[in-house]
């Protein structure tokens, strides 16, 4: 089952079909998702990316556990 906008929450992590993983930092009232990325066993990096909710949903496949901080 595909993820919906209601599934995307601050502090949650999501897998993509590739090796990238995303941790959502914020979702604003206009539907812009701010997130940090990481790959494999690495921790999320400090650089944030922003994109519209639809583009974020197109890129993620499922919710995953976030890495330990």
Residue pairs with C-beta under 8 A, 6 or more apart in sequence:
2 57
3 14
3 57
3 60
3 61
3 62
3 63
4 57
5 31
5 53
5 57
7 63
8 14
8 24
8 27
8 33
8 53
8 56
8 57
8 60
9 24
9 27
10 24
10 25
10 26
10 27
11 23
11 24
11 66
12 23
12 24
12 63
12 66
13 21
13 22
13 23
13 24
13 63
13 64
13 65
13 66
13 67
14 21
14 22
14 23
14 24
14 60
14 61
14 62
14 63
14 64
15 21
15 60
15 61
15 62
15 63
15 64
16 22
16 59
16 60
16 61
17 61
19 39
19 40
20 37
20 38
20 39
21 37
21 38
21 39
21 44
21 64
22 35
22 36
22 37
22 56
22 59
22 60
23 35
23 36
23 37
23 38
23 44
23 66
24 33
24 34
24 35
25 34
25 35
25 36
25 48
26 33
26 34
27 33
27 34
27 53
28 34
31 52
31 53
31 54
32 50
32 51
32 52
32 53
33 50
33 51
33 52
33 53
33 56
34 48
34 49
34 50
35 48
35 49
35 50
35 51
35 56
36 44
36 45
36 46
36 47
36 48
36 49
37 44
37 45
37 47
37 49
38 44
38 45
38 67
41 67
42 67
43 67
43 69
44 67
51 59
